[in-house]
Amino acid sequence: LNVCIESDSEVTGISQNTDGGFILEINCNGKQHSVKADRVIIACGGRAVPRSGSDGQGYRLAEMLGHKIKP
């Protein structure tokens, strides 16, 4: 299915491409690179349980795409 899986990586930025896809900025072991994607699912959890590994980064990524976050 031509799916790319990145592990031990952090998405540091996301933007919508002019063709309707997305560009993700990824930090993998201190090296930045970009990945193009047709679709993106943001499934990062919230800030409620930080010991699960979620720091609320998903909120910032959603805001980069124009979503509004309500407290």
Buried (B, 14 or more C-beta within 10 A) or exposed (E): EEEEEEEEBEBEBBEEEEEEEBBBBBEEEEEEEEBEBEEBEBEBBEEEEEEEEBEEBBBBBBEBEEEEEEE
